[in-house]
Amino acid sequence: MKLGVGIIGYGFIGRVHALSYLSLPFYYKPLPVEVELIGVATAHKETAQEGIREAGFKFATDDFNELLERKDIHVIHCCTPNHLHREILIRAMRAGKHIYCDKPLCMSLSEAREILSEAEKHPDGKYQMGFEYRFIPALMRAKGLIDEGRLGDVFHFRAQYLHSGYIDPERPMSWRLDKRLAGGGALFDLGSHVIDLVRFLLGEIGSVSAVCETFIKERPIRKGSEERVKVEVDDLCIAQVSLERGGFGVIEASRVATGSNDDLRFEIHGTRGALRFDLMEPNWLYFYDLERPGEPIGGERGFIKIETVQRYPEPARFPGPKFGIGWMRYSMASIFEFLRCIAEDRDPLPSFEDGAKAQAVIDAAYLSAKEGRWVEVEEV
């Protein structure tokens, strides 16, 4: 089987996806399908031409419909600003394409329901969300330990995703700061990943109590401009959540966390053990086993360091399990799984339904912040 790939949007994440495809033959043998980068679509013509030079696309366009009309394109990657997702996804489904969509799925739960309804009409399509952090070996191992019961009943957790990129008040407006184009701020951008990982590891979120804040309320309309415009998306969101299976947690998403880089952190505490993970140390998972002896003088208690590094299962083959993992690696693993689901006619995970469930929690959090109360996710 040979699949032609079209990427819509060629900013940061579009480049990540293109580079992932170019790298896959080095990291996996055999590949489940043969792939070829055919077309790239972006609103900026100069960026589209960069796609041809950098990734070897056969053609570039500023009209994404050209990709949907091509018979030699079987897979579409949606890597655009959030407000374009709904239209692209629905049109791509109707064109008979398989789809890999960057997070978040769309702008609201109502849009997500519309997308899921359309997906039901096209059962032969394979649709996967770009929640690539599920494919970090440390978090794959964390899920295994939780599912094996090694933590016992989870009482509480803390999950943070902290960036500092918007701490400068002179950083100008961009689509991520425009509510009409982004839908939301830190909660959309970073919180969507955290919410998906909470669901992946611990199950469904039942209710939310959130606060959201925009600290930098105006920004330059463009670099060097004295004209200021109002910012209507959140710099920070902190949400208390309850889990349907029991237990509570705190989710924190910030784009103004001074001193942070790409700080995704988890702490999970249960009756039999605990886990810690930090994306800035992605090669290890820390596990505390309460069933180890505590005497004499501490016995064997304490967090152990599990070396997950690049311990992906076959057919992963390069560069080997002993080497440290980098940010691109789990993006490749996610896309590899997508291709394998197409080849084996399986439904991918994380699915568009996972994207919709994350969106439901986001909508519930924003409603909670607006009304100052706990909100059941089923309310939205």
KELOLUM-186894 format. One line per 4 residues: number of its first residue (from 1); for each residue x, y, z of N, C-alpha, C. Coordinates in steps of 0.05 Angstrom, whole numbers. Layout:
N
NUM	X:Y:Z:X:Y:Z:X:Y:Z; ...
END
This chain:
380
1	17:-24:0:0:0:0:18:25:0; 11:44:-17:25:70:-18:5:92:-13; 12:110:6:-5:132:13:8:158:6; -7:176:-7:2:203:-11:-8:221:12
5	9:239:21:3:255:44:2:285:36; -19:298:46:-21:327:43:-22:340:70; -7:362:74:-7:376:99:-18:404:95; -39:410:111:-52:436:110:-42:453:134
9	-27:474:128:-14:489:149:15:481:151; 33:501:147:62:494:148:77:514:166; 66:518:190:80:531:211:97:511:226; 99:516:252:116:498:269:106:469:268
13	80:465:273:71:437:276:70:424:248; 64:439:227:64:427:201:92:417:193; 113:432:201:140:424:196:147:399:213; 137:398:238:142:374:254:130:349:241
17	106:351:230:93:328:217:108:320:192; 117:340:176:132:334:152:158:320:158; 172:331:178:198:319:186:194:291:197; 171:286:211:165:260:221:163:240:198
21	149:247:177:146:229:154:173:223:141; 190:243:138:216:240:126:234:222:143; 230:222:170:247:207:188:237:179:193; 212:173:189:201:147:196:216:123:185
25	225:124:160:240:100:149:266:94:165; 278:114:178:302:109:194:295:96:220; 271:102:231:265:93:258:249:67:259; 235:61:238:218:37:238:223:20:213
29	226:-6:217:229:-25:195:216:-51:202; 196:-60:186:186:-46:162:165:-25:170; 160:-6:152:138:12:155:112:-3:146; 90:3:159:65:-11:152:55:-4:124
33	62:20:114:55:29:87:78:46:77; 79:49:50:97:67:38:83:94:37; 97:116:43:85:142:43:102:162:26; 88:182:16:101:203:0:88:229:6
37	104:250:11:93:277:15:86:288:-13; 61:294:-17:52:303:-43:48:333:-44; 31:344:-26:24:372:-27:23:385:0; 29:411:0:27:428:25:11:452:18
41	-8:460:36:-25:483:32:-21:502:56; -17:527:50:-14:547:71:-22:574:59; -32:592:77:-41:618:67:-17:635:59; 7:628:67:30:644:61:47:630:39
45	47:642:15:60:630:-8:90:624:-3; 103:643:10:132:638:15:136:614:33; 118:610:52:120:587:70:115:561:54; 96:562:36:90:539:20:114:531:3
49	128:550:-8:152:544:-24:174:532:-6; 176:541:19:195:529:37:189:500:41; 163:492:41:156:464:44:167:447:21; 167:458:-3:178:444:-25:208:440:-22
53	221:461:-14:251:460:-11:259:442:13; 245:445:35:253:431:59:245:402:60; 220:396:52:209:369:55:205:354:29; 208:368:6:206:354:-19:177:350:-28
57	158:366:-18:131:364:-29:131:368:-59; 114:354:-73:112:357:-102:101:384:-111; 82:394:-94:71:420:-102:62:435:-76; 58:461:-79:48:477:-57:26:495:-67
61	8:502:-49:-15:519:-57:-25:535:-33; -40:556:-39:-52:571:-17:-82:564:-14; -91:543:-28:-119:534:-27:-119:505:-19; -128:499:6:-127:472:16:-145:453:0
65	-165:464:-13:-183:447:-29:-169:433:-51; -147:444:-61:-131:430:-81:-121:404:-71; -113:403:-46:-104:377:-34:-127:357:-32; -150:367:-25:-173:349:-22:-182:337:-48
69	-178:352:-70:-187:343:-96:-168:323:-109; -143:321:-99:-123:304:-112:-129:274:-105; -129:258:-126:-133:229:-123:-108:216:-111; -84:229:-114:-60:216:-104:-54:225:-75
73	-72:239:-63:-70:246:-34:-91:231:-19; -82:213:-1:-101:196:14:-103:204:43; -82:219:53:-80:227:81:-78:257:83; -94:269:101:-92:298:105:-84:303:134
77	-64:321:138:-57:330:165:-67:359:168; -83:363:189:-94:390:194:-76:403:215; -61:423:206:-41:437:224:-45:467:223; -69:475:221:-76:504:218:-84:516:244
81	-88:543:245:-101:555:268:-128:542:273; -136:542:299:-159:526:308:-185:532:294; -190:557:286:-216:565:275:-221:552:247; -200:541:235:-203:529:209:-207:499:210
85	-204:487:234:-205:458:236:-231:446:227; -253:457:237:-279:445:231:-284:443:201; -280:465:186:-285:464:157:-266:445:143; -241:445:150:-222:427:137:-229:398:143
89	-235:391:168:-240:364:175:-265:353:161; -286:369:161:-311:360:148:-307:357:118; -294:376:105:-289:373:77:-271:350:70; -250:345:87:-232:323:82:-247:296:85
93	-265:294:105:-280:270:108:-297:265:83; -310:286:74:-328:283:50:-311:276:25; -286:283:25:-268:277:3:-256:249:5; -263:235:27:-254:207:30:-225:204:40
97	-215:224:55:-188:224:64:-186:213:93; -164:200:99:-156:195:127:-145:221:138; -149:225:164:-142:252:175:-127:248:202; -105:264:204:-90:267:229:-93:297:236
101	-105:303:259:-111:330:266:-95:339:291; -81:361:288:-67:372:311:-88:382:332; -79:382:357:-98:391:378:-101:421:377; -123:432:388:-147:418:396:-163:410:371
105	-184:393:376:-200:384:353:-212:408:339; -223:427:354:-237:449:341:-241:472:362; -261:488:359:-265:512:375:-284:509:398; -301:488:397:-322:485:418:-333:457:417
109	-347:450:438:-359:423:439:-381:421:417; -395:442:412:-416:441:391:-403:434:364; -380:447:358:-366:440:333:-356:411:334; -346:402:357:-337:375:360:-359:354:354
113	-383:360:364:-405:342:359:-412:341:329; -410:364:316:-415:364:287:-394:348:272; -369:349:281:-347:334:268:-352:304:273; -359:296:297:-364:268:303:-388:257:287
117	-408:274:284:-431:266:268:-424:261:239; -407:278:229:-398:274:201:-380:250:199; -364:244:219:-346:221:218:-362:195:216; -385:194:229:-402:170:229:-411:164:200
121	-412:184:183:-421:180:156:-399:169:138; -375:168:149:-352:159:133:-336:138:149; -347:114:153:-335:94:170:-309:83:160; -303:87:134:-278:76:123:-254:94:129
125	-259:119:137:-238:137:143:-225:132:171; -199:136:173:-185:134:198:-178:162:208; -186:169:232:-184:196:242:-170:195:270; -147:209:271:-131:208:296:-124:237:305
129	-125:241:331:-117:266:343:-86:266:348; -75:290:346:-46:293:351:-40:298:380; -49:280:398:-41:280:426:-16:263:429; 6:273:419:30:256:416:43:249:443
133	36:263:464:49:256:490:41:229:500; 20:218:491:13:190:498:34:171:489; 51:179:470:70:161:458:99:165:470; 101:179:492:126:181:506:130:155:522
137	152:140:519:154:115:533:149:117:563; 158:139:576:154:141:605:124:142:611; 108:155:595:80:157:601:65:131:592; 76:118:572:66:91:565:70:72:589
141	94:74:601:99:57:624:82:65:648; 78:91:651:61:100:673:33:88:671; 22:88:646:-5:77:642:-5:47:649; 17:33:641:18:5:648:18:0:678
145	33:16:693:34:12:722:7:18:735; -6:39:725:-33:46:736:-53:24:729; -53:14:704:-72:-6:696:-66:-33:710; -41:-38:718:-34:-62:733:-42:-60:762
149	-51:-37:771:-59:-33:799:-36:-27:817; -13:-20:807:11:-15:823:8:10:840; -9:28:833:-14:52:849:-37:49:868; -53:27:865:-77:24:881:-98:44:872
153	-115:53:891:-135:73:885:-121:101:885; -126:116:864:-113:142:862:-130:162:878; -118:174:897:-131:195:914:-129:222:901; -106:229:891:-103:256:879:-79:258:861
157	-80:278:844:-58:283:825:-55:313:820; -32:320:809:-26:347:800:-14:345:773; -24:361:754:-13:362:727:-10:390:718; 14:397:709:20:424:700:32:424:672
161	25:444:657:39:449:632:45:479:631; 71:485:634:79:513:638:98:522:615; 92:544:603:109:557:583:114:586:593; 134:599:582:139:627:589:140:645:565
165	131:635:542:134:650:517:119:676:514; 98:679:531:82:703:529:86:722:553; 108:718:568:112:735:591:119:764:583; 131:768:560:138:794:550:114:809:541
169	106:832:554:82:847:546:85:860:519; 110:861:508:114:872:482:112:851:459; 109:826:467:104:806:446:78:813:432; 78:816:406:55:826:392:33:805:389
173	10:814:381:-13:796:376:-6:775:355; -18:752:358:-16:731:338:-43:716:339; -46:696:322:-71:682:321:-76:667:348; -55:659:362:-59:645:387:-70:663:409
177	-68:689:405:-78:709:425:-105:721:416; -115:712:394:-140:723:383:-162:702:387; -181:709:404:-202:689:411:-218:680:387; -221:697:367:-236:689:343:-222:667:327
181	-195:666:330:-179:647:314:-170:623:331; -166:628:357:-155:606:374:-177:593:391; -199:607:397:-219:596:414:-214:599:444; -189:599:452:-182:602:480:-152:606:481
185	-141:608:505:-113:613:509:-97:589:519; -85:592:543:-68:571:554:-84:545:557; -109:546:564:-124:522:568:-128:507:542; -133:521:520:-135:508:494:-108:498:485
189	-88:515:486:-62:510:475:-47:488:489; -45:490:516:-30:472:532:-48:453:548; -70:464:558:-88:448:575:-100:424:560; -104:427:534:-116:405:519:-98:380:521
193	-71:383:520:-53:361:523:-56:349:551; -57:366:571:-58:356:599:-84:341:604; -106:352:594:-132:339:598:-132:311:584; -121:310:560:-120:284:547:-103:264:563
197	-80:273:574:-64:254:589:-77:246:615; -92:263:628:-107:255:652:-127:233:644; -141:237:622:-161:217:613:-147:191:606; -124:193:592:-108:170:584:-99:153:608
201	-90:167:628:-78:153:651:-99:146:673; -118:164:677:-135:161:701:-165:159:695; -173:161:670:-201:159:664:-215:186:661; -241:185:660:-257:209:653:-257:229:676
205	-258:254:668:-262:276:687:-291:282:690; -301:282:715:-330:286:720:-338:314:723; -323:330:737:-331:358:742:-306:376:745; -311:402:742:-289:421:741:-296:446:757
209	-277:457:771:-279:484:783:-254:499:775; -256:520:758:-233:532:746:-233:562:750; -209:573:750:-204:602:748:-186:607:724; -191:627:709:-175:635:686:-169:665:689
213	-144:672:680:-136:700:683:-120:708:659; -125:733:650:-109:746:629:-93:768:643; -67:764:647:-51:783:661:-43:806:644; -36:801:619:-27:821:600:-51:827:582
217	-65:848:589:-92:852:577:-91:866:551; -69:878:543:-66:891:517:-38:884:506; -36:882:480:-10:877:467:-8:893:441; 16:898:432:20:912:406:6:896:384
221	-7:910:365:-20:897:343:-1:883:325; 24:894:324:45:881:309:72:889:321; 93:876:314:119:882:325:127:911:320; 135:925:341:144:952:339:122:973:338
225	97:964:338:74:983:336:67:994:363; 59:1020:364:49:1031:389:20:1026:393; 6:1017:372:-23:1011:374:-26:986:390; -44:987:410:-50:964:427:-78:953:422
229	-81:927:425:-107:914:422:-112:897:447; -137:893:453:-145:877:476:-140:848:472; -130:835:493:-126:806:493:-150:793:507; -163:774:494:-188:762:505:-184:732:512
233	-160:722:511:-155:694:518:-139:693:544; -140:670:557:-127:666:583:-97:662:581; -82:675:598:-54:670:602:-50:646:620; -69:642:639:-67:621:659:-94:609:664
237	-95:583:668:-119:570:678:-111:549:699; -124:550:722:-120:530:743:-147:517:748; -149:491:746:-174:477:748:-172:455:769; -190:454:788:-194:431:805:-213:412:790
241	-207:386:790:-224:367:776:-229:343:794; -253:331:790:-259:306:802:-259:284:781; -249:261:788:-249:238:769:-274:221:773; -284:210:751:-308:194:753:-303:168:770
245	-278:158:768:-273:133:784:-265:140:813; -265:165:820:-257:173:847:-230:187:847; -227:205:865:-202:220:866:-205:248:855; -186:265:862:-186:293:854:-159:301:844
249	-158:323:829:-133:333:819:-134:362:812; -110:373:806:-107:401:798:-93:401:771; -105:415:752:-93:420:726:-86:449:723; -61:454:715:-51:481:713:-39:485:685
253	-48:506:671:-37:512:644:-30:541:643; -5:548:637:4:576:637:23:581:614; 19:604:601:39:613:581:55:636:591; 53:642:617:68:665:629:82:655:654
257	92:631:654:106:619:677:136:625:674; 145:647:686:172:656:684:192:633:692; 212:629:675:232:609:681:225:581:669; 201:578:658:194:553:647:202:551:617
261	205:526:608:211:521:580:187:505:569; 189:479:569:167:462:560:161:443:583; 151:455:605:149:441:631:122:428:634; 120:403:625:97:386:629:104:367:652
265	89:369:674:96:353:698:71:339:709; 75:315:718:53:300:731:63:289:758; 45:289:778:48:274:803:22:260:808; 23:234:812:-1:218:817:3:202:842
269	-16:204:861:-13:191:887:-36:172:892; -29:147:898:-49:126:904:-44:112:930; -60:93:936:-59:79:961:-35:59:962; -24:52:939:-2:33:939:24:44:928
273	22:67:915:46:78:903:41:106:891; 62:117:878:60:143:867:78:145:842; 72:164:824:88:168:800:95:198:797; 118:203:786:126:230:778:137:229:750
277	131:250:734:142:253:707:146:282:702; 168:288:688:174:316:679:184:315:651; 171:329:633:178:328:604:206:339:599; 217:355:617:244:365:614:265:343:621
281	255:321:633:271:297:638:256:273:626; 253:272:599:234:253:587:244:224:587; 269:220:594:279:192:593:273:175:617; 260:187:637:255:172:662:227:177:673
285	217:156:685:193:157:701:201:150:730; 190:165:749:196:160:777:173:146:790; 178:123:803:158:106:815:164:101:844; 144:105:861:146:100:890:128:76:896
289	140:55:907:125:31:913:122:28:943; 98:33:953:93:33:982:95:5:994; 94:-16:976:96:-43:986:125:-53:990; 144:-36:983:172:-43:990:176:-39:1020
293	193:-54:1032:197:-52:1062:207:-24:1070; 197:-15:1092:204:12:1102:225:11:1124; 232:-13:1133:252:-16:1154:273:-37:1146; 297:-35:1157:306:-15:1176:316:10:1163
297	314:32:1177:325:58:1169:316:65:1140; 290:63:1135:280:69:1108:277:46:1090; 289:23:1098:287:-1:1082:294:3:1053; 274:-2:1035:278:1:1007:259:22:995
301	249:39:1013:229:59:1005:243:82:990; 228:96:973:238:118:958:230:116:929; 230:138:915:224:138:886:247:125:871; 240:105:854:260:93:837:258:106:809
305	280:106:795:282:118:769:281:97:747; 259:96:733:255:76:712:266:87:686; 285:74:674:298:84:650:282:76:625; 263:92:618:246:86:595:259:94:569
309	275:115:569:290:125:545:275:120:519; 287:105:500:273:100:474:265:70:473; 253:60:494:246:32:494:218:27:481; 217:34:456:193:28:440:193:-1:431
313	169:-13:429:168:-40:419:174:-42:389; 179:-66:380:183:-71:352:159:-61:336; 163:-51:312:187:-52:295:205:-27:298; 204:-13:320:223:9:324:251:-2:325
317	270:10:310:296:-2:308:320:18:311; 314:44:310:336:63:309:329:87:326; 348:98:341:376:90:343:382:69:364; 361:57:376:364:37:396:354:46:423
321	347:27:441:333:34:466:350:49:486; 377:48:483:393:60:504:397:90:501; 388:101:478:393:129:473:371:147:483; 378:171:491:358:190:501:338:197:480
325	314:204:490:292:211:472:290:241:469; 282:249:445:278:278:439:249:284:431; 243:310:429:216:318:425:203:307:400; 219:305:378:208:295:353:200:265:355
329	213:251:372:210:221:372:182:212:377; 168:225:396:141:215:402:121:225:382; 127:247:367:111:254:345:112:233:323; 136:223:318:139:201:299:124:177:307
333	126:170:333:112:146:343:82:148:340; 71:172:344:43:177:341:34:173:311; 50:185:293:43:183:265:47:154:255; 67:140:265:71:112:258:46:96:266
337	36:101:289:12:86:298:-12:93:280; -14:118:271:-35:126:253:-33:110:227; -9:108:216:-5:93:191:-11:63:195; -3:53:218:-9:24:223:-39:19:225
341	-53:37:236:-83:34:238:-95:34:210; -85:51:192:-95:51:165:-89:25:152; -65:15:154:-56:-10:141:-72:-34:152; -77:-34:178:-90:-57:191:-120:-53:194
345	-131:-31:183:-160:-25:184:-170:-26:214; -155:-11:231:-163:-8:259:-170:21:264; -187:26:284:-193:53:292:-170:64:309; -160:87:302:-137:98:316:-144:109:344
349	-124:109:361:-126:122:387:-100:139:390; -103:163:399:-127:178:407:-144:186:383; -170:184:387:-189:187:365:-201:216:366; -217:222:346:-231:247:346:-250:248:370
353	-260:225:379:-277:225:403:-261:234:427; -236:225:428:-218:235:450:-215:265:449; -212:275:424:-210:304:421:-236:318:430; -259:306:425:-284:318:433:-287:317:464
357	-278:296:476:-280:294:505:-262:314:519; -238:319:508:-221:340:518:-234:367:515; -248:371:492:-261:396:488:-284:400:508; -298:379:515:-319:381:535:-309:391:562
361	-285:381:570:-273:390:595:-265:419:593; -254:427:570:-246:455:566:-270:473:568; -292:466:554:-316:482:555:-327:484:583; -326:461:598:-336:461:625:-318:480:643
365	-292:479:638:-274:496:654:-280:526:649; -284:533:624:-290:561:618:-316:570:630; -336:552:629:-362:558:641:-359:561:672; -343:544:684:-338:546:713:-325:573:720
369	-305:580:704:-291:605:709:-309:629:706; -327:628:687:-346:650:682:-367:652:704; -377:629:714:-399:630:733:-390:625:762; -364:619:766:-354:616:793:-366:592:809
373	-368:569:796:-380:546:809:-368:520:797; -372:498:811:-366:472:800:-385:466:777; -375:455:755:-391:449:732:-387:419:725; -408:404:723:-407:377:714:-401:377:684
377	-383:360:675:-376:359:646:-400:352:630; -418:336:640:-442:329:625:-461:353:621; -457:375:635:-474:398:631:-469:412:604; -445:411:594:-438:427:570:-446:412:545
END
